[in-house]
Amino acid sequence: MVSSSAAGSRQQVFVLVGGTGDLAMRMLWPSLAMLDQDGFLADNLRIISVAREDCGTEVCVDRIGNAVTKRVGESLEPGTLARFRKRIVHVALDAAKDDWGAKLKAELGDIEHLDVVFFLSVSPSLFKPICEHIERAGLNKAPNRVIIEKPIGRDLASSKVINDSVAHAFDESRTFRIDHYLGKETVQNLIALRFGNVVFEPLWNSQTIDHVQITIAETVGVGERLGYYDEYGAIRDMLQNHLLQLVCLLAMEPPSALSSDALRDEKVKVLRSLKAITVDNVKDHTARGQYGPGFADGHPVAGYEVEKGSPSNTETFVAIKAEIANWRWAGTPFYLRTGKCLPSRSTEIVIQFKPLPHSIFGTEAKANRLHIRLQPDEDISLTVMNKAPGLTAEGTHLQSLDLSLSLIKAFEGNGEKAPRRRIAYERLILDALQGNNAQFVRRDEVEAAWMWVDGIIDSWTKTSMKPQQYPAGTFGPVSGYRLIERDEGRTWND
């Protein structure tokens, strides 16, 4: 964590590199504006937009205002945009030119009295030259820090190259690798749910949990990301980061504290405990798919290879049976899947508990299930068995009942207005401004995840395991269903 005393007396500056890009307009500028609206930004905080596009501050700020209005809609209060716009200056800089750092330094002013956060919302290929510019201009001195977006490489080797290039300018304590899933309210609530309640933690192990499912489903295809996606595929784009981060939060041991190192130490232990998937079991433990012609997201879909215009071995769907080799989770599989052009857009976690060892109610008693939904609606519910109301001659009958643990529903039940659903980046940007890196990904986490994923990809190559086509608008290939149904009594929660 960056020392708060080192930064406290300095003026904060947020430098958004890639300020006119798609991510910035959809997520980052709206997040900053809402932090401003809610009073989380220092009164004198400055924001510098950096991009190659020489559109001028006025035009850039107009675009930002439109993007914020479009993203947050009715949540935007009068006066927010007028105040927020005054913070922003746009600077046209090209990372290919040697004067990048010098020009930014001139805009920043006296660096000795500033606390600068750089957010690199650009291609990872630009991380190295931009960090070199920052270092040559002397803009990397503590407490200044950098936020970098995924993908951090496409395998372990390329990840190390990227991390090395960033580490030359910023030490690990001042390098914030962002995964926006870690900023989602329900994801952050996983820690509170597990470690803030005595009722869950004693049951959170292989003795009572049969299996865990984590699904990230998208209805859209690759769209304008085809060039990037064809190189990365579903396993690199989604599983290596988002899905494995969720596995870590669900499976980790109780940390000694909520400090950044304590949390991240436990997450690394989970990643290092994942059983390797090899050529001997890759066909039983994984499924690869690629969407073909069909109908998804309300539109006809031609199919991935038709969209690309040539044959492709890239998977748009992946499912994996992951096993964790430690005392807590031995024998309890984690089924992971993600894909594009699926029937619904959702991110959910299902904790399936084991059935009763003996039921006095016959076959009516169903096993408990904890259902955590991250999107499109954030909700947590626990399915328990309840006596069916009424009187019958046959005796007691059971029915399943969902106990809602949703904050939104709790507010609605009290007649209060539910809190605004925050953009995940809001929490993470605020943490970065405060120097708190607990919810960011440490280098050894990234590399441990890549090591496991590289083994799967290598096994696919060695066994010539190609993606199986599935019709757009369905939940993936047949092999995805076989993956879980091969274990008797288990099915996906579709």
RAZI-V829416 format. One record per pair of residues at least 24 apart in sequence whose C-alpha atoms are under 10 Angstrom apart, sorted by the first residue. I is the first residue (numbers start at 0). J is the second residue. If there is no record, write none. Layout:
i	j
I	J
I	J
This chain:
i	j
0	171
0	172
0	173
0	174
0	175
0	258
0	259
0	260
0	430
0	431
0	433
0	434
0	435
0	436
0	437
1	141
1	142
1	143
1	144
1	172
1	173
1	174
1	431
1	432
1	433
1	434
1	435
1	436
2	141
2	142
2	172
2	433
2	434
2	435
3	142
3	432
3	433
3	434
3	435
4	142
5	114
5	141
5	142
5	143
6	112
6	113
6	114
6	115
6	141
6	142
6	143
6	432
6	433
6	434
7	113
7	114
7	142
7	433
8	112
8	113
8	114
9	44
9	110
9	111
9	112
9	113
9	114
9	115
9	142
10	41
10	42
10	43
10	44
10	45
10	110
10	111
10	112
10	113
10	114
10	115
11	40
11	41
11	42
11	43
11	44
11	45
11	46
11	112
11	113
11	114
11	115
11	116
11	143
11	432
11	433
12	41
12	43
12	44
12	45
12	46
12	47
12	86
12	107
12	113
12	114
12	115
12	116
12	117
12	143
12	432
13	44
13	45
13	46
13	47
13	48
13	86
13	87
13	114
13	115
13	116
13	117
13	118
13	145
13	428
13	432
14	45
14	46
14	47
14	48
14	49
14	87
14	88
14	89
14	103
14	107
14	115
14	116
14	117
14	118
14	119
14	145
15	46
15	47
15	48
15	49
15	50
15	89
15	116
15	117
15	118
15	119
15	120
15	121
15	146
16	47
16	48
16	49
16	50
16	51
16	90
16	92
16	117
16	118
16	119
16	120
16	121
16	129
17	48
17	49
17	50
17	51
17	52
17	92
17	118
17	119
17	120
17	121
17	122
18	47
18	48
18	49
18	50
18	51
18	52
18	59
18	63
18	89
18	90
18	91
18	118
18	119
18	120
18	121
19	48
19	49
19	50
19	51
19	52
19	54
19	59
19	60
19	62
19	63
19	89
19	120
20	50
20	52
20	120
20	121
21	120
21	121
22	120
22	121
23	48
23	63
23	66
23	118
23	120
23	121
24	62
24	63
24	64
24	65
24	66
24	67
24	69
24	70
25	63
25	66
25	67
25	69
25	70
25	71
26	66
26	67
26	70
26	71
26	422
26	423
26	424
26	425
27	63
27	66
27	67
27	118
27	120
27	422
27	423
27	424
27	425
27	428
28	63
28	64
28	66
28	67
28	70
28	83
28	424
28	425
29	63
29	64
29	65
29	66
29	67
29	68
29	69
29	70
29	71
29	75
29	422
29	424
29	425
30	67
30	70
30	71
30	421
30	422
30	423
30	424
30	425
30	426
30	427
30	428
30	429
31	67
31	83
31	422
31	424
31	425
31	428
31	429
32	63
32	64
32	67
32	68
32	71
32	75
32	79
32	80
32	82
32	83
32	84
32	425
33	67
33	71
33	74
33	75
33	76
33	79
33	80
33	83
33	421
33	422
33	425
34	83
34	421
34	425
34	426
34	428
34	429
35	79
35	80
35	82
35	83
35	86
36	74
36	75
36	76
36	77
36	78
36	79
36	80
36	82
36	83
37	76
37	79
39	425
39	429
39	432
40	83
40	429
40	432
41	432
42	82
42	86
43	86
44	86
44	87
44	114
44	115
45	83
45	85
45	86
45	87
45	88
45	107
45	115
46	83
46	84
46	85
46	86
46	87
46	88
46	89
46	107
46	115
46	116
47	86
47	87
47	88
47	89
47	90
47	103
47	106
47	107
47	117
48	87
48	88
48	89
48	90
48	91
48	92
48	118
49	88
49	89
49	90
49	91
49	92
49	93
49	99
49	103
49	118
49	119
49	120
50	89
50	90
50	91
50	92
50	93
50	94
50	120
50	121
51	90
51	91
51	92
51	93
51	94
51	95
52	89
52	90
52	91
52	92
52	93
53	89
53	90
53	91
53	92
53	93
54	89
54	90
54	91
55	88
55	89
55	90
55	91
56	84
56	87
56	88
56	89
56	90
56	91
57	84
57	87
57	88
57	89
58	89
59	84
59	87
59	88
59	89
59	90
60	84
60	85
60	86
60	87
60	88
60	89
63	87
70	422
71	419
71	420
71	421
71	422
74	419
74	420
93	129
94	125
94	126
94	127
94	128
94	129
94	130
94	131
94	132
95	125
95	128
95	129
95	132
96	128
96	132
97	128
97	131
97	132
97	135
98	132
98	136
99	128
99	129
99	131
99	132
99	133
99	135
99	136
100	129
100	130
100	131
100	132
100	133
100	134
100	135
100	136
100	137
100	138
101	132
101	133
101	135
101	136
101	137
101	138
102	136
103	132
103	133
103	136
103	138
104	133
104	136
104	137
104	138
105	136
107	138
110	137
110	138
110	139
110	140
110	143
111	137
111	138
111	140
111	141
111	142
113	138
113	141
113	142
113	143
114	140
114	141
114	142
114	143
114	144
114	432
115	139
115	140
115	141
115	142
115	143
115	144
115	145
115	432
116	142
116	143
116	144
116	145
116	146
116	173
116	175
116	428
116	431
116	432
116	433
116	434
117	143
117	144
117	145
117	146
117	147
117	174
117	175
117	431
118	144
118	145
118	146
118	147
118	148
118	175
118	176
118	177
118	428
118	431
119	145
119	146
119	147
119	148
120	146
120	147
120	148
120	149
121	147
121	148
121	149
122	147
122	148
122	149
122	150
122	151
123	147
123	148
123	149
123	150
123	151
123	152
123	158
123	161
124	151
124	152
124	161
125	161
126	151
126	161
126	162
126	164
126	165
127	160
127	161
127	162
127	163
127	164
127	165
127	166
127	167
127	168
128	164
128	165
129	164
129	165
129	168
130	164
130	165
130	166
130	167
130	168
130	169
131	164
131	165
131	167
131	168
132	168
133	168
133	169
134	167
134	168
134	169
135	168
137	168
138	168
139	167
139	168
139	169
139	170
139	173
140	168
140	169
140	170
140	173
141	169
141	170
141	173
142	169
142	172
142	173
142	434
143	169
143	173
143	174
143	432
143	434
144	168
144	169
144	170
144	171
144	172
144	173
144	174
144	175
144	431
144	432
144	434
145	169
145	170
145	171
145	172
145	173
145	174
145	175
145	176
145	431
146	173
146	174
146	175
146	176
146	177
146	427
146	428
146	431
146	439
147	174
147	175
147	176
147	177
147	178
147	439
148	175
148	176
148	177
148	178
148	179
149	176
149	177
149	178
149	179
149	236
149	240
150	176
150	177
150	178
150	231
150	235
150	236
150	237
150	239
150	240
151	176
151	235
151	240
151	442
151	445
151	446
151	449
152	231
152	235
152	445
152	446
152	449
153	230
153	231
153	232
153	234
153	235
153	236
153	239
153	449
153	452
153	453
154	231
154	235
154	239
154	445
154	446
154	448
154	449
154	450
154	451
154	452
154	453
154	456
155	445
155	446
155	447
155	448
155	449
155	450
155	451
155	452
155	453
156	446
156	449
156	450
156	453
157	449
158	442
158	445
158	446
158	449
159	442
159	445
159	446
162	442
162	445
162	446
163	442
166	442
171	441
171	442
172	259
172	434
172	435
172	436
172	441
173	431
173	434
173	435
173	436
174	431
174	436
174	439
174	440
174	441
174	442
175	427
175	428
175	430
175	431
175	434
175	435
175	436
175	437
175	438
175	439
175	440
175	441
175	442
176	436
176	438
176	439
176	440
176	441
176	442
176	445
177	424
177	427
177	428
177	431
177	436
177	438
177	439
177	440
177	441
178	240
178	241
178	244
178	423
178	424
178	427
178	438
178	439
178	440
179	241
179	422
179	423
179	424
179	425
179	426
179	427
179	428
179	438
179	439
180	240
180	241
180	242
180	244
180	245
180	373
180	423
180	424
180	427
180	438
181	241
181	244
181	245
181	248
181	423
181	424
181	426
181	427
181	437
181	438
181	439
181	440
182	421
182	422
182	423
182	424
182	425
182	426
182	427
182	428
182	430
182	438
182	439
183	373
183	374
183	377
183	420
183	421
183	422
183	423
183	424
183	425
183	426
183	427
184	373
184	377
184	378
184	420
184	421
184	422
184	423
184	426
185	371
185	372
185	373
185	374
185	376
185	377
185	378
185	379
185	405
185	406
186	244
186	245
186	248
186	249
186	371
186	372
186	373
186	377
186	423
187	248
187	426
187	438
188	379
189	245
189	248
189	249
189	371
189	379
190	248
190	249
190	251
190	253
190	254
190	257
190	262
192	379
192	404
193	248
193	249
193	253
194	252
194	253
194	254
200	252
200	253
202	352
203	249
203	250
203	252
203	327
203	328
203	350
203	352
204	250
204	326
204	327
204	328
204	329
204	330
204	331
204	352
205	326
205	327
205	328
205	329
205	330
205	331
205	332
205	352
205	353
206	327
206	328
206	329
206	330
206	331
206	352
206	353
207	331
207	351
207	352
207	353
207	354
207	355
207	367
208	328
208	330
208	331
208	332
208	350
208	351
208	352
208	353
208	354
208	366
208	367
208	368
209	328
209	330
209	331
209	332
209	333
209	350
209	351
209	352
209	353
209	354
209	366
209	368
209	489
210	328
210	330
210	331
210	332
210	333
210	334
210	349
210	350
210	351
210	352
210	353
210	489
211	246
211	249
211	250
211	320
211	321
211	331
211	332
211	333
211	334
211	335
211	348
211	349
211	350
211	351
211	352
211	368
211	369
212	246
212	320
212	332
212	333
212	334
212	335
212	336
212	347
212	348
212	349
212	350
212	351
212	370
212	483
212	490
212	491
212	492
213	242
213	243
213	245
213	246
213	318
213	333
213	334
213	335
213	336
213	337
213	346
213	347
213	348
213	349
213	350
213	371
213	372
213	491
213	492
214	242
214	318
214	334
214	335
214	336
214	337
214	338
214	344
214	345
214	346
214	347
214	348
214	349
214	372
214	491
214	492
214	493
215	241
215	242
215	335
215	336
215	337
215	338
215	339
215	341
215	343
215	344
215	345
215	346
215	347
215	348
215	373
215	374
216	316
216	336
216	337
216	338
216	339
216	340
216	341
216	342
216	343
216	344
216	345
216	346
216	347
216	374
216	474
216	475
217	295
217	296
217	316
217	337
217	338
217	339
217	340
217	341
217	342
217	343
217	344
217	345
217	346
217	472
218	294
218	295
218	296
218	297
218	338
218	339
218	340
218	341
218	342
218	343
218	344
218	345
218	471
218	472
218	473
218	474
219	295
219	296
219	297
219	298
219	300
219	338
219	339
219	340
219	341
219	342
219	343
219	344
219	471
219	472
220	290
220	295
220	296
220	300
220	302
220	303
220	306
220	315
220	338
220	339
220	340
220	341
220	471
221	303
221	306
221	307
221	315
221	339
221	340
222	303
222	306
222	307
225	303
225	306
225	307
226	307
228	313
228	314
228	315
229	303
229	307
229	311
229	312
229	313
229	314
229	315
230	311
230	312
230	313
231	313
231	314
231	315
232	289
232	312
232	313
232	314
232	315
232	316
232	317
232	338
233	287
233	288
233	289
233	313
233	314
233	315
233	316
233	317
233	318
233	336
233	337
233	338
233	339
234	287
234	313
234	314
234	315
234	316
234	317
234	318
234	319
234	336
234	337
234	338
234	452
234	453
234	455
234	456
235	314
235	449
235	452
235	453
235	456
236	315
236	337
237	316
237	317
237	336
237	337
237	338
238	317
238	318
238	319
238	335
238	336
238	337
238	338
238	448
238	452
239	445
239	447
239	448
239	449
239	450
239	451
239	452
239	453
240	440
240	444
240	445
240	448
240	449
242	335
242	336
242	337
242	346
243	269
243	270
243	335
243	444
243	445
243	448
243	452
244	269
244	270
244	440
244	444
244	445
244	448
245	348
246	270
246	321
246	323
246	333
246	334
246	335
246	348
247	444
249	333
249	348
249	350
250	323
250	327
250	328
250	333
251	327
251	328
252	327
257	437
258	435
258	436
258	437
258	438
259	435
259	436
259	437
259	438
259	439
259	440
259	441
260	436
260	437
260	441
261	437
262	437
262	438
263	436
263	437
263	438
263	439
263	440
263	441
263	443
263	444
264	441
264	443
264	444
266	440
266	441
266	443
266	444
267	440
267	441
267	442
267	443
267	444
267	445
267	446
267	447
267	448
268	325
268	444
268	447
269	323
269	324
269	325
269	444
269	447
269	448
270	323
270	443
270	444
270	445
270	446
270	447
270	448
270	449
270	450
270	451
271	323
271	324
271	443
271	444
271	446
271	447
271	448
271	450
271	451
272	322
272	323
272	324
272	325
272	328
272	447
272	451
273	321
273	322
273	323
273	324
273	325
273	447
273	448
273	451
274	321
274	322
274	323
274	324
274	325
274	451
275	321
275	322
275	323
275	324
275	450
275	451
275	452
275	453
275	454
275	455
276	319
276	320
276	321
276	322
276	451
276	452
276	453
276	454
276	455
276	456
276	457
276	458
276	459
277	454
277	455
277	456
277	457
277	458
277	459
277	461
277	462
278	454
278	455
278	456
278	457
278	458
278	459
278	460
278	461
278	462
278	464
279	458
279	462
280	455
280	458
281	319
281	320
281	454
281	455
281	456
281	457
281	458
281	459
281	462
281	464
282	319
282	458
282	459
282	462
282	464
282	478
282	482
283	319
283	320
283	478
283	481
283	482
283	483
283	485
284	318
284	319
284	320
284	321
284	322
284	334
284	455
284	479
284	481
284	482
284	483
284	485
285	317
285	318
285	319
285	320
285	321
285	334
285	335
285	336
285	455
285	459
285	464
285	478
285	479
285	481
285	482
285	483
286	314
286	316
286	317
286	318
286	319
286	320
286	336
286	459
286	464
286	465
286	466
286	467
286	475
286	476
286	477
286	478
286	479
286	480
286	481
286	482
287	312
287	313
287	314
287	315
287	316
287	317
287	318
287	319
287	336
287	338
287	459
287	464
287	465
287	466
287	467
287	468
287	469
287	475
287	476
287	477
287	478
287	479
288	312
288	313
288	314
288	315
288	316
288	317
288	318
288	338
288	339
288	465
288	466
288	467
288	468
288	469
288	470
288	475
288	476
288	477
288	478
288	479
289	313
289	314
289	315
289	316
289	317
289	338
289	339
289	340
289	465
289	466
289	467
289	468
289	469
289	470
289	471
289	475
289	476
290	314
290	315
290	316
290	338
290	339
290	340
290	341
290	466
290	467
290	468
290	469
290	470
290	471
290	472
290	473
290	474
290	475
290	476
291	340
291	467
291	468
291	469
291	470
291	471
291	472
292	468
292	469
292	470
292	471
292	472
293	340
293	469
293	470
293	471
293	472
293	473
294	340
294	341
294	342
294	470
294	471
294	472
294	473
295	339
295	340
295	341
295	342
295	343
295	470
295	471
295	472
295	473
296	340
296	341
296	342
296	343
296	344
296	471
296	472
297	342
297	472
298	471
298	472
299	471
299	472
300	340
300	470
300	471
300	472
301	470
301	471
302	340
302	468
302	469
302	470
302	471
303	340
303	468
303	471
311	465
311	466
312	464
312	465
312	466
312	467
313	465
313	466
314	338
314	339
314	465
314	466
314	467
314	468
315	339
315	340
315	466
315	467
315	468
315	469
315	475
316	340
316	341
316	466
316	467
316	468
316	469
316	474
316	475
316	476
316	479
317	466
317	475
317	476
317	478
317	479
318	475
318	476
318	478
318	479
318	480
318	482
318	483
319	455
319	479
319	482
319	483
320	482
320	483
332	483
332	486
333	483
334	482
334	483
334	491
335	483
336	474
336	475
336	479
336	491
337	474
337	475
338	474
338	475
339	471
339	472
339	473
339	474
339	475
340	469
340	470
340	471
340	472
340	473
340	474
340	475
341	469
341	470
341	471
341	472
341	473
341	474
341	475
342	471
342	472
342	473
342	474
342	475
342	493
343	375
343	472
343	473
343	474
343	493
344	374
344	375
345	372
345	373
345	374
345	375
345	376
346	371
346	372
346	373
346	374
346	375
346	376
346	377
347	371
347	372
347	373
347	374
347	375
347	376
347	377
347	378
347	379
347	492
348	372
348	373
348	379
348	492
349	379
349	380
349	381
349	491
349	492
350	381
351	382
351	489
360	394
360	395
360	396
360	397
361	396
361	397
362	397
363	396
363	397
363	398
363	399
364	396
364	397
364	398
364	399
365	397
365	398
365	399
366	399
367	399
367	400
367	401
368	401
369	401
369	402
370	401
370	403
370	404
370	492
371	404
371	405
372	405
376	407
376	420
377	405
377	406
377	407
377	420
378	403
378	404
378	405
378	406
378	407
378	408
379	403
379	404
379	405
379	406
380	404
380	405
